[in-house]
Amino acid sequence: MKSVELFAGIGGLGIGIQNAGFKHLLAIEKNSGCFETIQHNKNQGTAQVHNWPILKQDIREVCFRNLESMVDLVSGGPPCQPFSLAGKHQADIDNRDMFPESIRAVREIKPKAFIFENVKGLTRYSFSNYFEYIRLQLTFPEVIKKNGETWLKHLTRLETQFTSGNHRALFYNVVVKVLNSADYGVPQKRERVFFVGFRSDIHSKWAFPSPTHSGEALLWSKENGDYWEKHAVPKRERKIKSSQHSLLTKIESKPETIPWNTLRGAILDLPDPKRQTIRSQKFHNHKYQPGAKIYKGHTGSVLDEPSKTLKAGSHGVPGGENMIRKFDGSVRYFTVRESARLQGFSDDFSFDCSWGESMKQLGNAVPIDLATILAKSIRNHL
């Protein structure tokens, strides 16, 4: 099956879609740093992106009509800054809002299905009308905003189109859901909203895959000792917070889900980056970064939970987060390799840029394993 990847970034969503059996006809990325990271890995022969037809261009300059009827899936993560809690919250008046271009791509390509990802902040009450506007535009991509028409008036026309039942033009059945990556086996608590649509003539009865992992199952595993033994955790480091104990008392039987994967499990085989040995040099980008410290609201990620959300931040790595908090209370920054592990990138996927730029690129990526699960489900229904 064929796919087109918009706003490719460094490839998180696109690699997951490729893992699910899709072949990219085109991948587009405007940002020089992200584009160069993909090109660097293509040149290195990295399997995850080796065959990617990557184009460095502003999506607003790309015409997709030559791909009409050739593509099964269109995907992408439009820039999230207009909706991010860390951003300026300008939504439609932010010129970085690329949802209109995503919708244009769908209109011109007419794929069988699409998947778009964005920050959970898009679902905030203050964006509720614009959120519905995006959903209805994806539902009716050929109901185009007129010259001089405000988005609110356009929204009214879209609502009228929806309630009229007149769906003879290009029409997609769209579902939207906030997913936590940890619930699907990613060793990171990362909540993002996903828009998935199937073209109406596909007649697909699709729903988001059910979570396979849970925090309750992790607590159960810790309580009976399985988790600690599996990860060879010294007894002095085996600690469950009191609040977690109170949650455990409400669990009457072993959960059917699998335990969340943890930060410790993701990086267990990586050597201490402070000790530069021959073994540590075998791992790309696994170098110690000094300067980590705790302050209010920025306490790092504990080893025996999924990590906190990796962040990109509008000011580099945000406020000293993206840290490991060890049993003794000390903290250090994630290495780039550790962060790449948390996002599902292979160990041969490397970064030829600074630590800060690498962390920014990784913080904007979609976890590959979650993308794979969603794309496999979509592919099965196509």
Residue pairs with C-beta under 8 A, 6 or more apart in sequence:
1 21
1 22
1 23
1 72
1 73
1 379
1 382
2 22
2 23
2 24
2 25
2 70
2 71
2 72
2 73
3 14
3 17
3 18
3 22
3 23
3 24
3 25
3 71
3 72
3 73
3 74
3 75
4 24
4 25
4 26
4 27
4 64
4 67
4 71
4 73
4 74
4 75
4 105
4 109
4 111
5 13
5 14
5 17
5 24
5 26
5 27
5 28
5 75
5 76
6 28
6 59
6 74
6 75
6 76
6 78
6 98
6 101
6 102
6 105
7 28
7 29
7 30
7 59
7 76
7 77
7 78
7 79
7 98
7 102
8 14
8 27
8 28
8 29
8 34
8 38
8 52
8 54
8 76
9 29
9 31
9 34
9 77
9 361
9 364
9 365
9 366
10 34
10 37
10 38
10 345
10 361
10 362
10 364
10 365
11 27
11 38
11 48
11 49
11 52
11 365
12 77
12 343
12 344
12 345
12 365
12 366
12 367
12 368
12 371
13 75
13 76
13 77
13 115
13 117
13 365
13 366
13 371
14 24
14 27
14 49
14 52
14 75
14 371
15 48
15 49
15 344
15 345
15 368
15 371
16 344
16 366
16 367
16 368
16 369
16 370
16 371
16 372
16 373
16 374
16 375
17 24
17 73
17 75
17 115
17 371
17 372
17 375
18 24
18 48
19 368
19 371
19 372
19 375
19 376
20 371
20 372
20 375
20 376
20 378
20 379
21 375
21 376
21 379
22 72
22 73
22 375
22 379
24 52
24 53
25 53
25 67
25 70
25 71
26 53
26 55
26 67
27 38
27 52
27 53
27 54
27 55
28 54
28 55
28 57
28 59
28 62
29 35
29 38
29 54
29 55
29 56
30 56
30 57
30 58
30 59
32 56
33 353
33 357
33 360
33 361
34 361
34 364
35 54
35 56
36 352
36 353
37 351
37 352
37 353
37 361
38 49
38 52
38 54
39 54
40 350
40 351
40 352
41 48
41 49
41 50
41 349
41 350
42 49
42 50
42 52
42 54
44 348
44 350
46 346
46 348
46 349
46 350
47 346
47 348
48 345
48 346
48 349
48 368
49 349
55 62
59 98
59 101
59 105
60 101
63 108
64 104
64 105
64 108
64 109
65 108
67 108
67 109
68 108
68 109
68 110
69 110
70 109
71 109
71 111
71 112
72 111
72 112
72 113
72 382
73 111
73 112
73 113
73 114
73 115
73 375
73 378
73 379
73 382
74 102
74 105
74 106
74 109
74 111
74 113
74 114
74 115
75 114
75 115
75 116
75 375
76 102
76 105
76 116
76 117
77 116
77 117
77 118
77 364
77 366
78 97
78 98
78 99
78 101
78 102
78 116
78 118
79 96
79 97
79 98
80 87
80 118
80 119
80 121
80 122
80 364
81 87
81 88
81 94
81 96
81 314
82 88
82 89
82 90
82 91
82 92
82 94
82 96
82 97
83 89
83 91
83 118
83 119
83 121
83 122
83 124
83 127
84 119
84 121
85 119
85 121
86 311
86 313
86 314
86 318
87 94
87 121
87 314
88 94
89 121
89 126
89 127
90 97
91 97
91 127
91 130
92 130
92 133
92 151
99 116
99 134
99 137
100 137
100 145
102 116
102 138
103 134
103 137
103 138
103 141
104 141
106 114
106 138
106 141
106 172
106 197
107 141
107 142
107 144
107 170
110 170
110 199
111 199
112 198
112 199
112 202
112 382
113 196
113 197
113 198
113 199
113 202
113 204
113 378
113 381
113 382
114 138
114 172
114 195
114 196
114 197
115 194
115 195
115 196
115 374
115 375
115 378
116 138
116 194
116 195
117 192
117 193
117 194
117 195
117 366
118 192
118 193
118 195
119 192
119 193
120 178
120 191
120 192
120 193
121 127
122 131
122 134
122 193
123 131
123 178
123 193
129 152
129 155
130 151
132 155
133 151
133 154
133 155
133 158
134 195
135 174
135 176
135 195
136 155
136 158
136 159
136 161
136 162
137 143
137 158
138 172
138 174
138 195
138 197
139 158
139 162
139 171
139 172
139 173
139 174
139 197
140 158
140 161
140 162
140 169
140 170
140 171
140 172
141 170
141 172
142 169
142 170
143 154
143 157
143 158
143 161
143 169
145 151
145 154
146 154
167 200
170 199
171 199
171 200
172 197
172 198
172 199
172 200
173 197
173 198
173 200
173 204
174 195
174 196
174 197
175 195
175 196
175 197
175 206
175 207
175 208
176 193
176 194
176 195
176 196
177 193
177 194
177 208
178 191
178 192
178 193
178 194
179 191
179 192
179 193
179 194
179 208
179 370
180 189
180 190
180 191
180 211
181 188
181 189
181 190
181 191
181 192
181 306
181 367
181 369
181 370
182 188
182 189
182 190
182 213
182 215
182 260
182 261
182 306
183 211
183 212
183 213
183 214
183 260
184 209
184 211
184 212
184 213
184 369
184 370
184 373
185 212
185 213
185 258
185 261
185 369
185 373
186 261
186 306
186 342
186 344
186 367
186 369
186 370
187 260
187 261
187 262
187 263
187 265
187 266
187 306
187 307
187 341
187 342
188 306
188 307
188 308
188 309
188 310
188 342
188 343
188 367
189 305
189 306
189 307
189 308
189 309
190 309
190 310
190 367
191 309
192 366
194 208
194 374
196 206
196 208
196 374
196 378
198 204
198 206
198 381
202 381
202 382
204 381
204 382
205 381
206 377
206 378
206 381
208 374
208 377
209 373
209 374
209 377
211 257
212 257
212 258
213 257
213 258
213 259
213 260
213 261
214 255
214 257
214 258
214 259
214 260
215 260
216 247
216 251
216 255
216 257
217 254
217 255
217 257
217 258
217 259
217 260
218 227
218 259
218 260
218 262
218 305
219 240
219 244
219 247
219 248
219 251
220 248
220 251
220 254
220 255
220 259
221 227
221 259
222 228
222 238
222 240
222 304
223 240
223 248
227 233
227 259
227 262
227 304
228 235
228 238
231 262
231 264
231 265
231 268
231 304
233 264
233 304
236 327
237 327
239 304
239 327
240 248
260 305
260 306
261 306
262 303
262 304
262 305
262 306
263 301
263 302
263 303
263 304
263 305
263 306
263 307
263 324
263 342
264 303
264 304
266 307
266 338
266 341
266 342
267 338
267 341
270 283
270 286
270 335
270 337
270 338
270 341
271 277
271 279
271 280
271 283
271 286
272 280
273 280
273 286
273 287
273 288
273 332
273 335
274 288
274 332
280 286
283 337
283 347
284 337
284 347
284 348
284 349
284 350
284 351
285 335
285 336
285 337
285 340
285 350
285 351
285 358
286 335
286 336
286 337
286 338
287 335
287 336
287 355
288 332
288 335
289 332
289 333
289 335
289 355
290 333
291 320
291 333
292 300
292 320
292 323
292 331
292 332
292 333
293 320
293 331
294 300
294 320
294 323
294 325
294 331
295 319
295 320
297 319
298 319
298 320
298 321
298 323
299 323
299 325
299 331
300 308
300 321
300 323
300 324
300 325
300 331
301 307
301 308
301 323
301 324
301 325
302 325
303 324
303 325
303 326
303 327
307 334
307 342
308 321
310 322
310 334
310 339
310 342
310 343
310 359
310 362
310 363
311 317
311 318
311 321
311 322
311 363
312 318
312 359
312 360
312 361
312 362
312 363
312 364
313 319
313 360
313 363
316 356
316 359
316 360
317 333
317 356
317 359
317 360
317 363
322 333
322 334
322 339
322 359
322 363
323 331
323 332
323 333
323 334
324 331
324 332
324 333
324 334
324 338
325 331
326 332
333 355
334 342
334 359
336 351
336 355
336 358
336 359
336 362
337 347
339 358
339 359
339 362
339 363
340 347
340 349
340 351
340 362
341 347
342 367
343 362
343 365
343 366
343 367
343 368
344 367
344 368
344 369
345 362
345 365
345 368
351 357
351 358
351 361
353 361
